[in-house]
């Protein structure tokens, strides 16, 4: 359903994230074309299917990526034609060990 207000947040427990803490945020709205997924974290990039359609200048996801890099983590994205889009933010366990020792 386009432009849904529902958001799902999950803590992932997958072998891929064994030495990390992974949080998955999913919403149901606008599909991000597969050929553009690798570009959406670029500064000022906006997917072709939302240009002129939505407010924004293409900085939000770039900032998320840079913040995650500061924590030695990363961000991933998944999107399908139904409009289900998920962002997975991954923090290394060493980050939480550092925080607990302060």
C-alpha positions as CSV (number, residue, x, y, z in Angstrom):
1,X,0.0,0.0,0.0
2,X,1.6,3.3,-1.1
3,X,2.5,5.8,1.6
4,X,1.7,3.6,4.5
5,X,2.3,5.0,8.0
6,X,3.2,1.6,9.4
7,X,6.8,1.1,10.4
8,X,8.3,-2.2,11.7
9,X,11.5,-2.3,13.8
10,X,13.3,-5.6,14.4
11,X,16.5,-6.7,16.1
12,X,18.1,-9.2,13.7
13,X,19.5,-12.5,14.9
14,X,21.1,-13.9,11.8
15,X,24.5,-15.6,11.4
16,X,25.5,-12.8,9.0
17,X,25.4,-10.3,11.9
18,X,27.0,-12.6,14.6
19,X,29.5,-10.1,15.8
20,X,27.2,-7.2,15.4
21,X,24.0,-5.6,16.5
22,X,21.6,-5.2,13.5
23,X,18.4,-3.2,13.6
24,X,16.0,-3.5,10.7
25,X,13.5,-0.7,10.0
26,X,10.9,-1.5,7.4
27,X,8.1,0.6,5.9
28,X,5.6,0.1,3.1
29,X,5.6,2.9,0.6
30,X,7.6,3.9,-2.4
31,X,9.7,1.2,-4.1
32,X,13.4,2.1,-4.7
33,X,14.4,0.8,-8.2
34,X,17.0,-2.0,-7.9
35,X,19.3,-0.3,-10.4
36,X,19.4,2.8,-8.0
37,X,19.9,1.0,-4.7
38,X,23.7,1.4,-4.8
39,X,23.3,5.2,-5.3
40,X,20.8,6.2,-2.6
41,X,23.5,6.8,0.0
42,X,25.3,9.4,-2.2
43,X,25.1,13.0,-1.2
44,X,22.2,14.8,-2.9
45,X,21.0,11.7,-4.8
46,X,17.3,11.1,-5.1
47,X,15.8,8.1,-6.8
48,X,14.2,8.9,-10.2
49,X,10.8,7.8,-9.1
50,X,10.5,10.4,-6.3
51,X,12.2,13.4,-7.9
52,X,9.7,16.3,-7.8
53,X,7.2,14.1,-6.1
54,X,8.5,14.4,-2.5
55,X,10.2,17.0,-0.4
56,X,13.9,16.6,0.3
57,X,17.3,17.2,-1.2
58,X,18.9,13.8,-0.9
59,X,20.9,14.3,2.3
60,X,19.2,12.0,4.9
61,X,20.5,8.6,3.8
62,X,23.9,10.1,3.1
63,X,24.0,11.4,6.7
64,X,22.9,8.0,8.1
65,X,25.7,6.3,6.2
66,X,28.3,8.7,7.5
67,X,27.1,8.4,11.1
68,X,27.2,4.6,10.9
69,X,30.8,4.8,9.5
70,X,31.7,7.0,12.6
71,X,30.6,4.0,14.7
72,X,32.5,1.6,12.5
73,X,29.2,0.2,11.3
74,X,27.3,0.3,8.1
75,X,23.8,0.5,6.6
76,X,22.1,-1.8,4.1
77,X,18.9,-1.4,2.1
78,X,16.4,-3.8,0.6
79,X,13.4,-2.8,-1.5
80,X,10.9,-4.8,-3.5
81,X,8.3,-3.9,-6.2
82,X,5.5,-4.0,-3.6
83,X,7.0,-1.0,-1.9
84,X,8.3,-2.8,1.1
85,X,11.7,-1.1,1.9
86,X,14.0,-2.0,4.7
87,X,17.1,-0.3,6.1
88,X,19.4,-2.4,8.3
89,X,21.8,-0.5,10.5
90,X,24.6,-2.6,11.8
91,X,26.8,-1.7,14.8
92,X,29.8,-3.8,15.6
93,X,29.8,-5.4,19.1
94,X,33.0,-3.6,19.9
95,X,31.1,-0.3,19.8
96,X,28.8,-1.4,22.6
97,X,31.8,-2.8,24.6
98,X,33.4,0.6,24.3
99,X,30.2,2.4,25.5
100,X,29.8,0.1,28.5
101,X,33.4,0.7,29.6
102,X,33.0,4.5,29.8
